[in-house]
């Protein structure tokens, strides 16, 4: 089950309208202890497609689970600390091949609880285009 990302229509208006909302769905809410993550647009440092081998690469560097669930190389949801990179990362991937198919995006953050969000999404091209539009990133 992929996450749902709500992106504001424009970047002007009340502060609440200047946030993206990541909605965690289904049983993942229990596994991650998160139902929504709201991020101010100005805290998004960069956006990119995940490397095709992101799960294997990150596991090789060493990750410790804070809250979440890791099932082999296939299923990873929750908050993980990546000691090598000194990062706290929120993951929500259900299909290990999602990154190979280009359905995993990485949102790098500043001044937030998480340093990165690694998310499997349904329509990655649309999500990337919308995020780039509201953030001004290329």
MONORUR-V86336 format. One record per backbone hydrogen bond with DSSP energy under -1.0 kcal/mol. NH is the residue of the N-H (numbers start at 0). CO is the residue of the C=O. If there is no record, write none. Layout:
nh=NH co=CO
nh=NH co=CO
//
This chain:
nh=2 co=119
nh=3 co=22
nh=5 co=20
nh=16 co=13
nh=17 co=14
nh=19 co=38
nh=20 co=5
nh=21 co=36
nh=22 co=3
nh=23 co=34
nh=27 co=24
nh=28 co=25
nh=29 co=26
nh=30 co=26
nh=31 co=27
nh=32 co=28
nh=36 co=21
nh=38 co=19
nh=40 co=17
nh=42 co=39
nh=43 co=40
nh=44 co=107
nh=45 co=107
nh=47 co=105
nh=49 co=103
nh=53 co=50
nh=56 co=52
nh=57 co=53
nh=58 co=54
nh=59 co=55
nh=60 co=56
nh=61 co=57
nh=63 co=80
nh=65 co=78
nh=66 co=78
nh=68 co=76
nh=70 co=74
nh=73 co=70
nh=74 co=70
nh=75 co=92
nh=76 co=68
nh=77 co=90
nh=78 co=66
nh=79 co=88
nh=80 co=63
nh=81 co=86
nh=85 co=81
nh=86 co=81
nh=88 co=79
nh=89 co=115
nh=90 co=77
nh=91 co=117
nh=92 co=75
nh=97 co=94
nh=100 co=96
nh=101 co=98
nh=102 co=97
nh=104 co=118
nh=105 co=47
nh=106 co=116
nh=107 co=45
nh=108 co=114
nh=109 co=42
nh=114 co=87
nh=115 co=87
nh=116 co=106
nh=117 co=89
nh=118 co=104
nh=119 co=91
nh=120 co=102
nh=126 co=122
nh=127 co=123
nh=128 co=124
nh=129 co=125
nh=130 co=126
nh=131 co=127
nh=132 co=128
nh=133 co=129
nh=134 co=130
nh=135 co=131
//
